[in-house]
């Protein structure tokens, strides 16, 4: 499988060729099920009504979400776009799969067209979408990457305090800490939960007053720094800017950024997700590429990416966007995130779309997952039915 390529076909066929635990971030904007059947211009979209029932739709979601869990690294993240009605059902599926809900983000769209016709509703105008933010294995990161590597230091401290016949409370008292009760801070020095490295001053005091704790502190500190480095390197990436809330306000795409795709997401929103939950050279998977915003943002932010898309019309659109240089320029807004500045001559909606030079792979058969992401499998390729992306 090649990186930085669109695979034309069903998302399940792309998922099946990705090896286990290889992906840092998955962004999925699947069909919402009979939400985008016809747009305001009368255009009809068959890909959003391909299931006979809502139950069939949910079964399909479970299939690809199961594969997503498999391909994610233990410290990986996934963001899924959904509407307010489907969101609860998809969340239940993900919870049952053992994924960890981090946030149910509300995307507020101030320029949504439904605001103009609010008086025609017998309910509040729907101007929001949901973004489910999940991690793969929270316990893995916190326990395996931080607590378990501290075991060597913890066991040594416990061994020495038992030689000195010290309870955890007495350790605190010897160090001049008024921290009695359940072991105080000494509990965290010697505990298997929420470990904290003992300070140089307290370690020196224990050594002087007991005659034990003889390993040089610098040697313990070196061990601790190795633990810290490993923890920081392997923990789940999460680097938000100044706005830490789960309510995001972004306009829907402007006429200058807009394409022919009916559910295009603004690139500034996608960049925020990628920038927060991945690092340079991380691998991002987009299962429903649609207008190509995720690959474009990955190019701009120096992430590796791979995606799947069925429709030739949208493949052509993606080629056009990825080949055009300097499409967007960004500046910081007051919230610490980017404000989109679009060049006047980049109105994709008015441009004809033709097949570009980007290599588009089409699946023919599913190879075994006995290769790495840098070693493309030897397969011939064609398109598959089923599973339209947005």
C-alpha positions in Angstrom: 0.0 0.0 0.0 1.3 3.4 -1.0 1.1 6.5 1.3 -0.2 9.9 0.1 -2.6 8.2 -2.3 -6.4 8.0 -2.8 -7.7 4.4 -3.2 -10.8 4.4 -5.3 -13.2 1.9 -3.8 -15.1 1.1 -0.6 -13.6 2.1 2.7 -13.7 -1.5 4.0 -11.4 -2.6 1.2 -8.8 0.1 2.2 -9.1 -0.9 5.9 -8.5 -4.5 5.2 -5.1 -3.8 3.6 -3.8 -1.6 6.4 -1.8 -3.6 9.0 -2.7 -3.7 12.7 -1.7 -0.7 14.9 -0.2 1.4 12.2 -2.3 4.6 12.1 -2.0 7.7 14.3 -5.2 9.4 13.4 -8.4 8.5 11.6 -10.8 11.2 10.4 -14.2 9.9 9.2 -17.0 11.9 7.6 -19.4 9.1 6.7 -22.8 9.4 5.1 -25.4 10.4 7.8 -28.2 8.1 6.4 -30.9 10.0 4.4 -29.8 13.4 5.5 -28.2 14.4 2.2 -30.7 12.8 -0.2 -31.5 16.1 -2.1 -29.8 19.4 -1.7 -31.3 22.9 -1.9 -30.6 22.9 -5.7 -32.5 19.7 -6.2 -29.4 17.5 -6.8 -30.0 13.9 -5.7 -27.4 11.8 -3.9 -27.8 8.1 -4.0 -24.9 7.4 -1.6 -26.8 8.6 1.4 -29.8 6.3 0.9 -28.0 3.0 0.0 -29.2 1.2 3.1 -32.6 -0.3 3.4 -33.0 0.7 7.1 -31.4 2.7 9.8 -30.5 -0.7 11.4 -28.6 -1.7 8.3 -26.7 1.6 8.4 -25.7 1.0 12.0 -24.5 -2.5 11.1 -22.3 -1.0 8.4 -20.9 1.6 10.9 -20.0 -1.2 13.3 -18.1 -3.0 10.5 -15.8 -0.2 9.6 -15.4 1.0 13.2 -14.3 -2.4 14.2 -11.5 -2.2 11.5 -10.6 1.3 12.6 -9.9 0.1 16.1 -7.7 -2.6 14.7 -5.5 -0.3 12.6 -5.1 2.5 15.2 -2.0 2.6 17.3 -2.6 2.1 21.0 -2.1 5.9 21.3 -4.2 6.7 18.3 -7.2 8.9 17.9 -10.3 9.0 15.8 -12.7 11.9 14.9 -16.1 11.0 13.4 -18.6 13.6 12.0 -22.2 12.9 12.7 -25.5 14.7 12.9 -27.4 15.2 16.2 -29.7 12.2 15.7 -27.3 9.5 14.6 -24.6 10.6 17.0 -26.0 8.8 20.1 -26.3 5.5 18.2 -22.7 5.6 16.8 -21.4 6.6 20.2 -23.0 3.4 21.7 -21.3 1.3 19.0 -17.9 2.8 19.7 -18.3 2.4 23.5 -19.2 -1.3 23.0 -16.1 -1.7 20.9 -14.0 -0.6 23.8 -13.0 2.7 22.4 -12.7 5.6 24.8 -14.9 8.7 24.4 -12.8 11.9 25.0 -15.2 14.5 23.8 -18.6 14.9 22.0 -17.7 18.1 20.2 -20.4 20.5 19.0 -19.6 22.3 15.8 -21.6 25.5 15.6 -22.1 26.9 12.1 -23.2 30.6 12.3 -23.8 31.0 8.6 -25.9 27.8 8.2 -28.7 28.4 5.7 -31.4 27.0 8.1 -31.0 30.2 10.2 -32.7 32.2 7.5 -35.8 30.0 7.6 -36.0 29.4 11.3 -39.6 30.7 11.5 -40.7 27.7 9.3 -39.6 25.2 11.9 -41.6 23.9 14.8 -38.3 23.4 16.6 -35.0 25.3 17.0 -33.0 25.9 13.9 -30.4 23.0 13.5 -27.1 24.8 12.9 -24.8 22.3 14.6 -23.1 19.0 13.8 -21.3 16.6 16.2 -17.8 15.4 16.1 -17.1 12.3 18.2 -13.5 12.3 19.5 -12.3 8.9 20.7 -9.0 7.4 21.7 -8.1 3.7 21.3 -6.7 2.6 24.7 -6.6 5.2 27.4 -5.5 2.6 30.0 -2.6 1.5 27.8 -1.1 4.9 27.7 -1.5 5.8 31.3 -0.6 2.5 32.8 1.9 1.0 30.4 3.7 4.1 29.3 4.0 5.8 32.7 3.2 3.5 35.7 4.7 0.2 34.6 8.2 1.7 33.7 8.3 3.3 37.1 8.2 -0.2 38.7 11.9 -0.4 39.1 12.2 2.8 41.0 9.1 2.1 43.0 10.3 -1.4 44.0 13.6 -0.1 45.1 12.1 2.6 47.3 9.7 0.1 48.9 12.6 -2.4 49.5 14.7 0.3 51.3 11.9 1.6 53.4 11.0 -1.9 54.6 14.7 -2.4 55.6 14.4 0.8 57.6 11.1 -0.4 59.1 9.3 2.7 57.8 5.6 3.0 57.1 4.6 5.5 54.4 3.5 7.9 57.1 6.9 7.7 58.8 8.7 8.4 55.6 6.8 11.6 55.4 7.6 12.5 59.0 11.3 11.8 58.5 11.3 14.2 55.6 9.6 16.9 57.6 6.3 16.7 55.8 3.1 17.2 57.7 1.4 14.8 55.3 0.2 11.9 57.4 -2.8 9.8 56.4 -2.8 7.1 53.8 0.9 7.5 53.3 0.8 11.1 52.0 3.2 12.0 49.3 5.3 8.9 50.1 2.4 6.8 48.8 3.0 8.3 45.4 6.8 7.7 45.7 6.2 4.0 46.3 2.8 3.3 44.8 1.7 1.5 41.7 -0.8 4.3 41.0 0.0 7.9 40.0 3.7 7.5 40.7 5.7 10.6 41.5 9.5 10.9 41.5 10.9 11.5 45.0 12.9 14.8 45.2 16.6 15.0 45.7 16.2 16.7 49.1 13.8 14.2 50.5 15.9 11.3 49.2 19.0 12.8 50.8 17.1 13.1 54.1 16.0 9.5 54.1 19.5 8.3 53.4 21.0 10.4 56.2 18.5 9.4 58.8 18.2 5.7 58.1 21.5 4.7 56.5 19.6 3.0 53.7 18.6 4.4 50.2 22.3 4.1 49.1 21.9 4.1 45.4 23.0 7.6 44.1 20.1 9.9 43.4 21.5 10.8 40.0 21.3 7.2 39.0 17.6 7.1 40.0 17.0 10.4 38.3 18.5 9.1 35.0 16.2 6.1 35.2 13.2 8.4 35.8 14.1 10.6 32.9 14.2 7.6 30.6 10.7 6.7 31.8 9.5 10.3 31.2 11.0 10.4 27.7 9.3 7.1 26.8 6.0 8.3 28.2 6.0 11.6 26.4 7.1 10.0 23.1 4.4 7.3 23.2 1.4 9.0 24.9 -1.5 10.0 22.7 -0.9 13.3 20.9 -3.1 16.1 22.1 -1.8 19.6 21.6 -4.7 22.1 21.5 -4.1 25.8 21.3 -5.8 28.3 23.6 -9.4 27.2 23.1 -9.8 24.0 25.1 -13.6 23.7 25.0 -15.7 21.2 23.2 -17.8 23.8 21.4 -16.2 24.9 18.1 -17.5 27.7 16.0 -16.7 27.6 12.3 -18.6 28.8 9.3 -19.5 26.3 6.7 -17.3 26.6 3.6 -17.4 29.9 1.8 -18.2 30.3 -1.9 -14.5 30.7 -2.7 -13.5 27.5 -0.8 -16.6 25.6 -1.9 -16.5 22.6 -4.3 -19.2 20.6 -6.0 -19.3 18.2 -3.0 -22.4 18.8 -0.9 -21.0 18.1 2.5 -17.5 19.6 2.3 -16.0 20.5 5.6 -14.0 23.8 6.1 -10.3 23.2 5.9 -9.6 25.3 9.0 -11.7 22.9 11.1 -9.9 19.9 9.6 -6.5 21.5 10.2 -7.4 22.0 13.8 -8.1 18.3 14.3 -4.9 17.2 12.5 -2.8 19.8 14.3 -4.2 18.8 17.7 -4.1 15.1 17.4 -1.1 14.3 15.3 2.6 15.2 14.7 4.6 15.8 11.6 5.1 12.6 9.6 2.3 10.8 11.5 -0.1 8.7 9.4 -3.6 10.0 8.9 -6.4 7.9 7.3 -9.5 9.5 5.7 -12.1 6.8 5.0 -14.5 9.0 3.1 -12.3 11.5 1.2 -15.1 13.3 -0.6 -13.8 16.8 -1.5 -10.3 16.0 -0.5 -10.0 18.5 2.4 -8.2 16.0 4.7 -5.5 15.1 2.2 -5.0 18.8 1.4 -4.7 19.7 5.1 -2.2 16.8 5.6 -0.1 18.1 2.8 0.0 21.6 4.3 0.8 20.2 7.8 3.4 17.6 6.6 1.5 14.5 7.6 1.5 11.3 5.7 -2.0 10.2 4.6 -4.0 7.6 2.8 -7.7 7.7 1.9 -10.6 5.9 0.1 -13.3 7.4 -2.2 -15.7 5.7 -4.6 -17.0 8.4 -6.9 -15.0 9.3 -10.0 -16.4 12.8 -9.9 -14.9 13.4 -6.5 -11.7 11.7 -7.4 -11.3 14.3 -10.1 -12.1 17.1 -7.7 -9.5 15.8 -5.2 -6.9 15.7 -8.0 -7.6 19.3 -8.8 -7.3 20.5 -5.2 -4.1 18.5 -4.4 -2.3 19.7 -7.5 -3.2 23.4 -7.1 -0.5 25.2 -5.1 -0.9 27.9 -2.5 -4.7 27.4 -2.2 -5.0 28.7 1.3 -3.2 31.1 3.5 -3.7 31.2 7.2 -3.5 33.7 10.0 -4.2 33.3 13.7 -7.6 34.4 15.0 -8.3 35.6 18.5 -9.0 32.1 19.8 -5.6 30.9 18.9 -6.8 28.9 15.8 -6.5 29.7 12.2 -8.8 32.0 10.2 -9.2 30.9 6.6 -8.0 33.4 4.0 -8.9 32.1 0.5 -7.4 33.5 -2.7 -10.0 35.1 -5.1 -9.0 32.8 -8.0 -9.6 29.6 -6.1 -13.3 29.2 -6.6 -13.4 25.4 -7.2 -17.2 25.5 -7.7 -16.8 27.3 -11.0 -13.9 25.2 -12.4 -14.2 22.1 -14.6 -12.7 19.0 -13.0 -10.6 16.5 -15.0 -8.5 13.6 -13.9 -5.2 14.7 -12.6 -1.8 13.1 -12.4 -2.1 11.8 -8.9 -2.0 8.0 -8.8 -5.5 6.6 -8.0 -5.4 2.9 -6.9 -8.5 0.7 -7.5 -8.9 -2.4 -5.5 -9.1 -5.8 -7.2 -8.5 -8.3 -4.3 -7.6 -8.0 -0.7 -3.9 -8.9 0.0 -2.8 -10.4 3.2 -1.5 -8.0 5.8 2.0 -9.3 5.8 3.7 -6.1 4.7 4.6 -2.8 6.1 3.1 0.6 5.1 6.3 1.3 3.2 6.1 -1.9 1.2 3.2 -1.8 -1.4 1.5 -5.2 -1.9 1.5 -6.7 -5.3 -2.1 -6.6 -6.5 -4.1 -5.5 -9.5 -6.7 -3.0 -8.8 -10.3 -2.2 -9.6 -13.3 -0.4 -8.0 -15.6 -1.9 -5.4 -19.3 -1.1 -4.7 -20.8 0.1 -1.5 -20.0 2.7 1.1 -20.1 6.3 -0.2 -18.0 8.9 1.5 -18.7 12.5 2.2 
